[in-house]
Amino acid sequence: MSTARSTTLRVPTELRDEIARLADVMDTTMQEVVAEAVRVLGRDKWWSSVHEALDDLDEQEVGGYQAEAKTLEAASPDGLDGA
C-alpha cells in the first residue's frame, strides 16, 4: 500500500471522463494525466512570464541581455563553439 498522501478532487463528470480517456490512450493512470497536465501548465505559465519580462525590456536592457547571453554562450562548459 502506498504511503503517499492523497485527497479527493471534485470535477465535472465530463472532465473526469476526458481524464480517463487520456489515461487510456496514454496507457497510464488518471493521477498521472492530472500530474502531467499540472506540470505542463506550470511550465507554460513560467515561459509566459519569461516572454512577458523580455517584452517589457527597453532597447538598452535588450542589448545588455544579448551581451550577457553571448558571454554565457562563449563560456559553455561543453567545449562547443556553437558553430
Backbone as a chain_set.jsonl record, in Angstrom:
{"seq": "MSTARSTTLRVPTELRDEIARLADVMDTTMQEVVAEAVRVLGRDKWWSSVHEALDDLDEQEVGGYQAEAKTLEAASPDGLDGA", "coords": {"N": [[0.836, -1.184, 0.0], [0.509, 2.236, -0.787], [2.262, 4.926, 0.737], [1.964, 7.532, 0.185], [0.329, 10.628, 0.555], [-3.051, 11.481, -0.189], [-5.893, 13.059, -1.748], [-9.326, 13.917, -2.371], [-10.604, 15.214, -5.359], [-13.049, 17.176, -6.651], [-14.524, 17.136, -9.761], [-16.198, 18.097, -12.802], [-18.252, 15.612, -14.374], [-17.813, 15.28, -17.106], [-15.205, 16.207, -17.421], [-13.823, 14.375, -15.827], [-14.294, 12.091, -17.342], [-12.854, 12.751, -19.656], [-10.259, 12.861, -18.645], [-9.993, 10.179, -17.931], [-10.188, 9.029, -20.487], [-7.878, 10.06, -21.713], [-5.951, 8.891, -20.047], [-6.311, 6.237, -20.703], [-5.604, 6.231, -23.447], [-2.952, 7.029, -23.208], [-1.956, 4.979, -21.799], [-1.718, 5.0, -18.963], [-2.216, 6.202, -15.598], [-5.095, 7.961, -14.273], [-4.333, 9.747, -12.341], [-1.672, 10.291, -13.066], [-2.099, 11.548, -15.515], [-3.362, 13.916, -14.698], [-1.304, 14.965, -13.072], [0.704, 15.377, -15.01], [-0.57, 17.26, -16.616], [-0.693, 19.425, -14.853], [2.052, 19.89, -14.489], [2.779, 20.662, -17.111], [1.165, 22.932, -17.47], [2.24, 24.572, -15.452], [4.876, 24.867, -16.428], [4.328, 26.154, -18.876], [3.159, 28.53, -17.957], [5.358, 29.616, -16.619], [7.158, 30.036, -18.772], [5.629, 31.863, -20.182], [5.692, 34.035, -18.436], [8.4, 34.631, -18.601], [8.608, 35.417, -21.295], [6.935, 37.666, -21.242], [8.408, 39.299, -19.497], [10.712, 39.693, -21.035], [9.585, 41.019, -23.197], [9.009, 43.416, -22.019], [11.408, 44.712, -21.763], [13.533, 47.517, -22.318], [15.328, 49.103, -25.069], [18.057, 49.364, -24.337], [18.247, 47.533, -22.234], [17.712, 45.176, -23.617], [19.988, 45.029, -25.224], [21.923, 44.645, -23.226], [21.056, 42.173, -22.218], [21.436, 40.545, -24.481], [24.213, 40.75, -24.77], [25.077, 39.569, -22.394], [24.04, 36.989, -22.75], [25.56, 36.175, -24.929], [28.107, 36.141, -23.783], [27.768, 34.131, -21.867], [27.226, 31.992, -23.559], [29.68, 31.737, -24.866], [31.194, 30.849, -22.798], [30.467, 28.265, -22.427], [30.513, 25.106, -20.912], [30.686, 22.781, -22.394], [32.493, 22.835, -24.401], [31.866, 23.311, -27.022], [31.671, 25.468, -29.787], [29.394, 26.572, -30.75], [29.098, 26.692, -33.452]], "CA": [[0.0, 0.0, 0.0], [1.275, 3.466, -0.904], [2.246, 5.809, 1.898], [1.759, 8.899, -0.291], [-0.95, 11.211, 0.947], [-3.903, 11.821, -1.318], [-7.137, 13.738, -1.427], [-10.342, 13.811, -3.414], [-10.827, 16.441, -6.101], [-14.327, 17.097, -7.355], [-14.505, 17.723, -11.102], [-17.379, 17.715, -13.574], [-18.205, 14.269, -14.939], [-17.228, 15.338, -18.448], [-13.757, 16.332, -17.258], [-13.367, 13.075, -15.331], [-14.313, 11.173, -18.484], [-11.754, 13.121, -20.549], [-9.037, 12.413, -17.976], [-9.967, 8.719, -18.074], [-9.907, 8.727, -21.897], [-6.456, 10.338, -21.924], [-5.193, 7.866, -19.323], [-6.393, 5.014, -21.502], [-4.815, 6.447, -24.661], [-1.548, 7.14, -22.826], [-1.638, 3.77, -21.036], [-1.239, 5.434, -17.657], [-3.301, 6.406, -14.633], [-5.719, 9.277, -14.261], [-3.5, 10.585, -11.483], [-0.515, 10.735, -13.844], [-2.585, 12.515, -16.511], [-3.56, 15.188, -13.996], [0.02, 15.451, -12.671], [1.379, 15.871, -16.214], [-1.257, 18.492, -17.019], [-0.256, 20.477, -13.929], [3.453, 20.196, -14.833], [2.794, 21.391, -18.387], [0.596, 24.255, -17.22], [3.236, 25.326, -14.701], [5.967, 25.207, -17.346], [3.83, 27.144, -19.834], [2.994, 29.796, -17.238], [6.698, 30.138, -16.377], [7.667, 30.57, -20.034], [4.841, 33.051, -20.494], [6.22, 35.14, -17.624], [9.706, 34.979, -19.174], [8.359, 36.168, -22.527], [6.41, 38.977, -20.855], [9.519, 40.082, -18.953], [11.57, 40.08, -22.157], [8.851, 42.007, -23.993], [8.999, 44.679, -21.285], [12.742, 45.304, -21.746], [13.773, 48.601, -23.262], [16.393, 48.803, -26.027], [19.325, 49.212, -23.617], [18.18, 46.274, -21.491], [17.822, 44.103, -24.606], [21.405, 44.953, -25.573], [22.615, 44.025, -22.093], [20.658, 40.767, -22.192], [22.102, 39.856, -25.589], [25.644, 40.673, -24.467], [25.248, 38.562, -21.341], [23.794, 35.679, -23.358], [26.72, 35.856, -25.769], [29.194, 35.808, -22.856], [27.47, 32.809, -21.3], [27.368, 31.011, -24.635], [31.114, 31.559, -25.103], [31.765, 30.158, -21.623], [29.813, 26.979, -22.32], [31.444, 24.07, -20.461], [30.724, 21.595, -23.261], [33.594, 22.967, -25.336], [31.376, 23.556, -28.373], [31.715, 26.896, -30.082], [28.097, 26.997, -31.26], [29.117, 26.745, -34.916]], "C": [[0.878, 1.243, 0.0], [1.155, 4.313, 0.364], [2.071, 7.267, 1.493], [0.38, 9.383, 0.128], [-1.748, 11.544, -0.296], [-5.159, 12.527, -0.807], [-8.101, 13.525, -2.578], [-10.526, 15.178, -4.044], [-12.12, 16.28, -6.875], [-14.206, 17.837, -8.682], [-15.801, 17.331, -11.801], [-17.178, 16.341, -14.215], [-17.535, 14.259, -16.311], [-15.702, 15.442, -18.371], [-13.161, 15.019, -16.766], [-13.294, 12.068, -16.477], [-13.166, 11.469, -19.458], [-10.415, 12.699, -19.948], [-8.893, 10.899, -18.124], [-9.623, 8.313, -19.502], [-8.419, 8.942, -22.193], [-5.582, 9.288, -21.24], [-5.174, 6.568, -20.129], [-5.508, 5.118, -22.746], [-3.322, 6.437, -24.343], [-1.055, 5.921, -22.044], [-1.007, 4.129, -19.685], [-2.449, 5.631, -16.742], [-3.897, 7.802, -14.79], [-4.89, 10.243, -13.421], [-2.302, 11.122, -12.263], [-0.931, 11.726, -14.929], [-2.749, 13.882, -15.866], [-2.211, 15.787, -13.594], [0.76, 16.046, -13.863], [0.743, 17.176, -16.68], [-0.827, 19.664, -16.136], [1.19, 20.869, -14.219], [3.532, 21.044, -16.098], [2.256, 22.803, -18.194], [1.587, 25.134, -16.461], [4.391, 25.772, -15.576], [5.529, 26.297, -18.33], [3.658, 28.509, -19.185], [4.36, 30.427, -16.984], [7.249, 30.761, -17.648], [6.907, 31.826, -20.447], [5.359, 34.252, -19.704], [7.597, 35.573, -18.13], [9.514, 35.83, -20.421], [7.831, 37.566, -22.216], [7.527, 39.867, -20.323], [10.441, 40.558, -20.074], [10.899, 41.136, -23.023], [8.867, 43.381, -23.335], [10.369, 45.37, -21.245], [12.825, 46.468, -22.728], [14.995, 48.246, -24.12], [17.744, 48.568, -25.338], [19.355, 47.895, -22.854], [18.304, 45.08, -22.429], [19.282, 43.927, -25.005], [22.217, 44.292, -24.473], [22.323, 42.546, -21.992], [21.392, 39.983, -23.271], [23.6, 39.715, -25.336], [25.911, 39.616, -23.405], [25.048, 37.157, -21.899], [24.981, 35.239, -24.204], [27.908, 35.443, -24.895], [28.986, 34.416, -22.275], [27.635, 31.71, -22.333], [28.841, 30.704, -24.901], [31.769, 30.771, -23.972], [31.166, 28.765, -21.429], [30.808, 25.88, -21.943], [31.546, 22.865, -21.381], [31.833, 21.67, -24.306], [33.161, 23.197, -26.778], [31.313, 25.051, -28.616], [30.389, 27.41, -30.641], [28.028, 27.049, -32.772], [28.57, 25.462, -35.502]], "O": [[1.882, 1.296, 0.71], [0.09, 4.4, 0.975], [2.033, 8.148, 2.352], [-0.603, 8.646, 0.064], [-1.177, 11.854, -1.342], [-5.433, 12.576, 0.392], [-7.725, 13.011, -3.632], [-10.595, 16.186, -3.342], [-12.266, 15.348, -7.666], [-13.834, 19.01, -8.723], [-16.432, 16.34, -11.432], [-16.056, 15.964, -14.553], [-16.783, 13.341, -16.637], [-14.995, 14.83, -19.171], [-12.106, 14.599, -17.242], [-12.347, 11.287, -16.568], [-12.574, 10.547, -20.02], [-9.533, 12.231, -20.668], [-7.805, 10.398, -18.407], [-8.861, 7.371, -19.716], [-7.781, 8.113, -22.841], [-4.58, 8.849, -21.805], [-4.148, 5.893, -20.22], [-4.753, 4.197, -23.057], [-2.522, 5.904, -25.112], [0.117, 5.842, -21.674], [0.063, 3.643, -19.32], [-3.569, 5.26, -17.093], [-3.28, 8.699, -15.365], [-4.765, 11.42, -13.758], [-1.957, 12.296, -12.128], [-0.18, 12.654, -15.23], [-2.322, 14.892, -16.425], [-1.997, 16.988, -13.757], [1.378, 17.104, -13.743], [1.447, 18.096, -17.095], [-0.621, 20.772, -16.631], [1.523, 22.054, -14.199], [4.269, 22.029, -16.146], [2.833, 23.764, -18.702], [1.755, 26.308, -16.789], [4.84, 26.914, -15.486], [6.27, 27.247, -18.583], [3.974, 29.532, -19.793], [4.511, 31.641, -17.116], [7.753, 31.883, -17.621], [7.497, 32.752, -21.005], [5.455, 35.357, -20.239], [7.924, 36.759, -18.09], [10.182, 36.85, -20.586], [8.233, 38.539, -22.854], [7.592, 41.05, -20.655], [10.897, 41.701, -20.06], [11.561, 42.044, -23.526], [8.752, 44.399, -24.018], [10.479, 46.491, -20.748], [12.264, 46.415, -23.823], [15.62, 47.205, -23.913], [18.487, 47.666, -25.723], [20.38, 47.214, -22.832], [18.931, 44.081, -22.079], [19.764, 42.799, -25.112], [23.096, 43.476, -24.748], [23.217, 41.747, -21.716], [21.909, 38.895, -23.016], [24.191, 38.683, -25.651], [26.871, 38.852, -23.513], [25.797, 36.24, -21.562], [25.36, 34.068, -24.194], [28.629, 34.503, -25.23], [29.921, 33.62, -22.202], [28.127, 30.625, -22.023], [29.208, 29.553, -25.133], [32.783, 30.105, -24.177], [31.344, 28.156, -20.374], [31.843, 25.74, -22.594], [32.405, 22.008, -21.175], [32.09, 20.697, -25.014], [34.007, 23.271, -27.668], [30.937, 25.811, -27.724], [30.288, 28.591, -30.974], [26.991, 27.415, -33.324], [28.506, 25.319, -36.723]]}, "num_chains": 1, "name": "protein.A"}
